[in-house]
Amino acid sequence: MTTPAPIAVALDAPDLETAARWAGLVTPHVSTVKVGLELYLRYGPDVIASVRGASGVQVFLDLKLHDIPNTVAAAARAVGRLKPAILTVHASGGSAMIQAAVEAAPNTQIAAVTLLTSLSEADLARIGIEGAPVDAARRLAAIAVGAGAQALVCSPREVAAVRAEVGPDIMLITPGVRPAGADTQDQARVATPEDALSQGADLLVIGRPITGSADPGAAAAGIAAALRRVSH
Ligand SMILES: O=c1ccn([C@@H]2O[C@H](COP(=O)(O)O)[C@@H](O)[C@H]2O)c(=O)[nH]1
């Protein structure tokens, strides 16, 4: 029996049955399943138990909270009761907001999203984030860790620089992961699973390259095997 790979499969499914089926297929191969806005807004808290299933796989709740500190604290407290292993907030919400989430959900790792991986350098410039994305990612990472975030979400292209900024103890989570030659779809700042891992990511978020496959279990197993080759 091999150790599950450090992959969070994004269960971005249109319905609960599909999400639970995908979770069942991938959990022998991966450490984590991720529930995002699509499922949570449709089904609410029940979705967590459904995808956790009998395997008890770690659940990552990707709600990307972004509001005033009092509101984020209340939201983090509410979902913290569901015991997700990880909950996301936007780092751009600022120190007080991140700290409020950390204090409100003490049994969940708060992961601050630096810059969405769907944004290109040109997109970022249009919203006032000029220059190389890595500079803003590092700045946001430092703010988030200073506010108590135990994890960060960043592009695999920026993960080495973010690691240099925050040190070895912070969990670095990278979406924007595509196997070589795969369609990047709406992702802009991407890398392969092997590169993300070798650049220092602790947990790779992968959705459609697995769930869009005819056999999600086999797709997850294939990427997990490729990652094992990198780490040996
Ligand atoms: O910067 C971010 C933050 C979160 N995500 C989420 O990750 C998955 C990626 O899915 P793919 O199908 O592999 O593109 C998705 O749930 C996003 O909401 C992100 O992509 N980028």
The ligand as a MOL file (V3000), in Angstrom:
LIG
                    3D

  0  0  0     0  0            999 V3000
M  V30 BEGIN CTAB
M  V30 COUNTS 21 22 0 0 0
M  V30 BEGIN ATOM
M  V30 1 O -5.3720 30.7760 -7.0650 0
M  V30 2 C -6.1910 29.8370 -7.0640 0
M  V30 3 C -6.8960 29.4630 -5.9470 0
M  V30 4 C -7.7610 28.4110 -6.0160 0
M  V30 5 N -7.9530 27.7290 -7.1560 0
M  V30 6 C -8.8900 26.5870 -7.1560 0
M  V30 7 O -8.1660 25.3950 -7.4980 0
M  V30 8 C -8.9340 24.5780 -8.3620 0
M  V30 9 C -8.1730 24.3670 -9.6400 0
M  V30 10 O -8.9030 23.5350 -10.4960 0
M  V30 11 P -8.3640 23.0910 -11.9440 0
M  V30 12 O -9.5280 22.3650 -12.5400 0
M  V30 13 O -7.1650 22.2100 -11.7000 0
M  V30 14 O -8.0080 24.3260 -12.6960 0
M  V30 15 C -10.2990 25.2380 -8.5400 0
M  V30 16 O -11.1830 24.6520 -7.6160 0
M  V30 17 C -10.0420 26.6980 -8.1430 0
M  V30 18 O -11.1690 27.2770 -7.5350 0
M  V30 19 C -7.2610 28.1000 -8.2670 0
M  V30 20 O -7.4070 27.4960 -9.3600 0
M  V30 21 N -6.3840 29.1320 -8.1950 0
M  V30 END ATOM
M  V30 BEGIN BOND
M  V30 1 2 1 2
M  V30 2 1 2 3
M  V30 3 1 2 21
M  V30 4 2 3 4
M  V30 5 1 4 5
M  V30 6 1 5 6
M  V30 7 1 5 19
M  V30 8 1 6 7
M  V30 9 1 6 17
M  V30 10 1 7 8
M  V30 11 1 8 9
M  V30 12 1 8 15
M  V30 13 1 9 10
M  V30 14 1 10 11
M  V30 15 2 11 12
M  V30 16 1 11 13
M  V30 17 1 11 14
M  V30 18 1 15 16
M  V30 19 1 15 17
M  V30 20 1 17 18
M  V30 21 2 19 20
M  V30 22 1 19 21
M  V30 END BOND
M  V30 END CTAB
M  END
